[in-house]
Amino acid sequence: MRIGIVTATYLPSRNGVATSTALYARGLRERGHEVRIFAPRHPQARGHEEGVYRLNSSFAGARTLGAPADYPVMLAPGPLLTSRLPLRDLDVLHTMHPFLAGRLALRWSRFSGAPVVFTAHTQYDQYLHYAPMPRRVGRAMLRPHVAAFARRVDTVLAPGRAMVEMLRDYGFGGEVELFPNPVDLASFREARGEEFRAEYGVPGDVPLVMYLGRLAAEKNLEVMLRAFAQAQASRPELRLLVVGDGPGRAAAQAAAPPGVTLTGPVSYARVPEALAAADAFITASTSEVLPMSMIEALAAGAPLVAAQSPAALDLVQPGVNGLVTDAAPDALAAGLLGVLRPDRLPALQAGARASAAQYDLPTRAAALEEVYSRTVAQGRTRSRFSL
């Protein structure tokens, strides 16, 4: 098949959508498909990118909309650029965004007759504090727009149950297929964490807790840091590495108790060794859907200690690969101490690795191929209205 993926974010941006898109492209290509990715230009992108077609973007627009620093906002291509894009022989289009990227996917589907698949990745209500408008106004505009977009595509996917519930709350009553994100298990099976520990002065026999992800208000970092401080009061040898970047980094640095190191961002190539260094992974976020970092932590053998969130309920098998607690410092601290007990940790680490098998890239790529084949076979069953 000739597959077109229209995305508002792609490597080298660091986020779950960019990472999962790149993984799926690789997995589908390994299965013999041609994958064309249409993504915004990124100033850090270097050299030739096979099968990637960059569209104009704006970092000024990103700042205005409150987007992350490495998340340029895609600009609508004009007729000349559009005419140069390889769109007319596509068999299927896939987008993860109900805004401009999604509108382009719908518009471009007219050129080839290709159906459109939409993966709802983001709980948009949780990010309205970034928008330059009152939250109430943003919600009133957002919900009907997302529901209307979902009605116009041919297949709707969601990485976790939370996204299904979100679409229902927004007013979409159509079929939604649960479709988890992938992980490249091979890179995590082979990863060793000794060098990463040494880089940050963590001896091999010291229990190491890790958070890896975006540093922002919705991640509830203050609660996480307070939970670690409480756990450390019982086990003073504990260390915490906070890996990532974002607008909350300075506040997290100021609030970090002794034993906490903020490493800043690491390249995706180093994520396996970073997570392999950890004995456990902690998150206090209550808005997660199915983040790549939590799946990757499981793949690296780091059991999860997670505040109750949609992702935690989807991923964590209590007592098998981690624990789910209330989003309170004392509850998270107790959960962390329980997971790190020497008589429990080895079994939880083995359970973490075993539970990640279902997310392995070859398995997920084959499943996505089946979704595309089924969607193409069904034909374009939904009407298209003018954009």
Disulfide bonds with the S-S distance in Angstrom:
none
